[in-house]
Amino acid sequence: MADILDFLKELISAPGLSGREDPVAGLIAEKWRPLVQEIHTSRLGSLHGLCTGNAPAPRPSVMVVTHMDAIGLMVRDVQEGFLHVTGVGGVDHRLLPGQLVKVHASGKGRNQELPGVVALPHPSLLPAQIGSDPVPLEHLLVDLGLPSRMVNDRVRVGDAISFATPPTDLSGDALAGHSLDNRASVAALTVCLEELHRLQHAWDVWAVATVQEENGLKGAYTSAYELLPSFAIVIDVSYGKGPGAGDWNTFPIGEGPTLVCGPNIHPAAHRLFKKLADELEIPHAIEITPRHSGTDAFAVQVTASGIPCMVLGIPLRYMHSPVEVVVIRDIQRTGRLVAEFISRLDQDFINQLAWESGS
């Protein structure tokens, strides 16, 4: 467990905002290289690693998809030494005041990481209509603690700003930090690759870390089109139960992954995953997504002539905040379940996957 925990801490400590994933992609490539036979980057920047199956060629292929991009901020203006910002992905402005950030400055002394803090102006300096409501993003500032002249020299409009909350071990095998959506799933895919080293598998396996999921699923569309797998398994995070989040559509952390069902998921694949999870005594929950699953499966499913998909979710508290929380054993269970499923795929699986009968 320590190895995957250490790797996950590395992942969430690395920048990699949507559209600027290079730093985290490099970490993932280094970790995956001993686990795959081939690795390359798509034209859009997604990472593709191939584990060759042992069946005679031509072999069917399964693509296991996780997105590696993260939400964050971007500089939209510099005034009097303070940075005005906008969001990259679905940033919740209510949680930003007082957060630590890193500004990836591209001005003088290029490629600097400048520490900063998200500052909340005094109420007397804000429009009266805001009142006691959460302060909108447009009124928040990033303070670098530098003189105005130095800020103007170093920071440019368009520079990325990532969260800088350090990873924090919590009790009960839990980890708190930013960007666990979806670096936790990258860690689960890594566990899957490690498991596949001890398991025989007939199919080729493409491990994929996509770009720009938070901004339109772009990496999923393009990677699915390039690789054209026979079947796809998407791993993402799901809503964990917590304060104010105890409804039927949230799931307890520490009690296994969710098996998603809905229009983006092939019903037969869902049933087979459920059967295998029961057989392996891997705890899990059923997650219903009656419309858009909110994952890369929405894009993969409709690529080319269509790709059957399954989706697994890792329960996570405080999604899209700088203090997301996951439980490490949920990551390990997810990776193991996916690996065991892949090891059981035979050459004729896809021909037997009938949508109409659910068989």
N, C-alpha and C positions, 0 to 999 in steps of 0.2 A: 504493500500500500504506500509505503514511504516514497517509492520511486515515482508513482503517478501523482502523488500529492506535491512533491517537489517540482515536477514538470508543470503541473497546473499553476503553481505559484509563479513560475517563470512566465507562463503564458499570460497571466493576468497582470503581470508587472510590465509587459512589453506593450508599446503603443501599436496601433493597428486599426485606426478609424476606418469606417466604410469609405472605400476608394483609395485608402493609403495603407494597405495591409502589409507592405513589404517587411517591416521589422518582425512581426509575429510569424509571417510566412517562413522567414529564415529559420526561426527556432523550430517550427514544425518540421521543416524539411530535414534539419539536422537529426531530429529525433526519429523520423520515419526512415531515413536512408538505410539503416541496418535491417529494417523490417520488410522492405519491399525490393523487388527486382528492378524496378524502373521508377524514376521520378521526374516530372517535368512540370512546367508552369504554363497555364493556358494564356492565350493572347490578352485576356482580361486580367490575369493575375492570380487565378485560382490554382491551387496546388493539387496535382494528380499523382498518386502513388499506386503502382501495379503490383499485386501479388498473383503470380501465375498459378493457375489451377493444374491439377494432375490428370485431367481427362484428356483424351486425344483432341487435337485441334481439328476443326475450329470449335472453340469452347464458348458456351454462353458466358456472360459477365454480369456481375452484380456491382452496382455503384453504391457505396456507403457515403452519405453526404452530410457534412456539418459545415456551418458557416463560421469563418474565423474573424470577420469584421466586428467592430464594436461601435457603440454610439459615443458621442462626445460633442465637442464644440469647435467652432471656427471663428477666427477674428473677422469681424465685419467693419471695424473702424478703430482708429487709435486717436484718442483725444486726451490731451493734458497728462500723458503718461499712463492712462488707464485704457484697458481693452474692452470695447463693446463686442458682444459675441452673438452668434446664432447657433442653432442646434444642427448636429449631424446625426440623423436618425431620430428616434422618438425619445428625446430628452425630457424628463419631468422637471420643469423649472422650480417646482415647490421644494425640491430636495437640494438645490444647488447652493444656496447661501452658506458660506463657511467651508465649502469643500476645497480640498487641496487639488491642484491641477498642475500639469506640465504643459508649457507652451513650446511647440516645436518650431522654433524661430528660424526664418530663412533669410534674414537680412544680414547685416554686418556680422562676421563670424558665423557663417552659415551652419546649419544643422546643430544648433545649440538647443538643449532642453532647459528652459527657464522655469524655475518653480514659481508658482503663484497661488493665489487664493481667490475664490469667488466672493466678491464683496457686495453687501446689501446696503445701498445708500440709506441715510437716515430718512424716516418718514417725512420730515419737513422738506426734503429735496425731491420728493416724488409727487406725481400728479395726485391731486386731492381725491379723484374718483377711485383710486386704488383702495383707499381706506385700509381696512384690516385684512383684505384679500391677499393671497400669495402674490409676490411681486413678479410680473411677467419677465421673461427672459430679456426682452429689449431694454429693461432698466437695470439689469444686473451688470456688474463690472468685474473684470479680472485685474487684480492688483499684483504687480511683480515686485513691488518694493524698490523699484529703480527710478532714478531721475528721468523726467520726461524726455530729455535729449537722448539718453541711452535706450529707452524704449523705442523711440522713433528710429534709431539706427538699426536696432536688432529685429524688430517685429514688423511683419508685412501683413496687409489685409489678405485673407485666405489661408494664413498659417493655421495648422491644426492644433487643437488643445485637447489633451486626454486627461482622464481622471488619474489622480496620483495616490488614492487611498491604498495603503500597504495591505497585502494579504494578512488576514488575522485568523489564527486557529481558534475556534470556539469549542466548547464542550460537546461531547456526543458525536465526535468524528465529523464535525461541520467546519466549513471554511467560509469566511466572509471576505468580500472584495468586489472590485468593479470588473466588468467585462466577463463575468462568469456566463453570461449570455453572449456568446455561445462557446466560450473556451472550455467550459465543462464538458460539452459534447465532443470537442476535439480530443480532450483527454479520454473520453469513453471510446472514441474511435481508435485511439492509440492502444488502449487496453485490448480492443478487438484484434488489432494487428498482432499484438504480442501473443494472444491466445491462439491465433491462426498458425503461429509457428509450431505449436505442439499438436495441431489438428490437421487432418487431411481434408482438402477441399477440392472438388472436381472443377468448380467454376473459377474463372479469373475474377479477381476482386480489385476494384478501383476504389482506393481511399481518396476522398475528395474534401478539401477544405476550401469552401467557396468565398468569393469576395462579394461585397455590396448586397448582402441579404437585407440589411437594414434600410437600404435605399432602392428597393424594387426587385429583389431576387435575381439580380443581373448575372451573377456568377453561376447560379443554378441553371438558368436558361442556356448559357453558353457552354458550360461543361457537359450538361446532358446532351446537347447537340453534337459536341465534339466526340464524346465517348460512346454515345448510343448504346447504353447497357440494355440487357434483357430485362432487368429488374432493378429497383432502387430501394434503398433503406435510408430514410432521413432521420437524423438524430438532432433534436433541438431541446430547449428547456421548456418547462411548463410551469403553470402558476402553483406555487406551494402554499399550503394553508398557513395562515398567520393572522396577526391582528387586522381585523376588518376584511379578511379574505378567507371565510370559512364555508362558502357556498358549495353546491354540488360540483361546480366547475373548477375547484381547487383541490390539491392533492397533498397528503402529508409528506414532508421531507423525511428521508431515512427509511421509507417503506417500499423502495423499489421504483422502477420507471413506470410511466404510463404507456399503455398500448392504445394508440389513437385509432378511432374509427370515424368515418365520414366520407364525403364525396371525393376527397383527395387520396383516399386509401383503398386499395383493392380489398374487398371483403374477405376473400379466401386467404389472402396473406395475413390479415388481422387474425382470423380464426386459427391459422397454423402457428402464429407467434404465441397466441394465448395457450394453445395446447402444449407447446414446447415449454413455456414458462411454468406451467403447472407441473409438467413432467420433471423439470429441473428444480422444482421447489424454489423458484425465484419469485419473491413477492412483487406484486404489480397492481396497478389500478387500470380501469378502462376509462379513457378520455373521449368524450364525444365532441366532435367539431362539425356541426351541421352545415357549415359554409366553408369559407377560406380557412385552411388550417393554420395560417399565419407562419408557415414554414416554407422551406425550399421545395417541398413536395408540390406546392401549387404550380411551380414552374416546371419541374421535372416531369410531372404527370402528362403534360400536354405538349411535350417536345416531340418533334417529328411526327410519327404516326401514333404516339402515345407510349408511355412507359409505366407499367404497373408499379405502385409504390406502397411502402409501409412506413409509418412514422412512429418513433418512440420519443417520449418526453422525459426529461430529468426534472423533477420538481425543484423549484427554486423560489425562494422568498425575495420580495422587494425588487422585482424585475425592473430593469432600466433605471436602476439607481446606482450610486457608487458603493453601496454596501449590500450587494446581493449575497444570498446565503444558500449553499448547497451542502449535501452530505456526501462524503467521498464514497461510501459503500454503494450509493445509488449509481454513481459513475461506473464503478467496477461491475455492478450487476448488469448494467446496460451493455457495456462492452462485451461481457461474457455471453449474454443472451444472443447478441447479434452474431458473434463468432460461432456459437453452437448452431444457430440457424443456418449460417452459410455452409458449415461443414456437412450438413444434412441435405443440401441441394443436389439432386441428381440431374443428369443431362436432360431429362424429359420434363423437368418441373414446370417450365414456362408453358409447355403445351397442355399441361393438365390444369392450369390456373384459369378456370372458367368463371367469368364475371357473372353470367346469368344464374348459374346454380349456386354460386358461392363455394364451390368445391375446390 
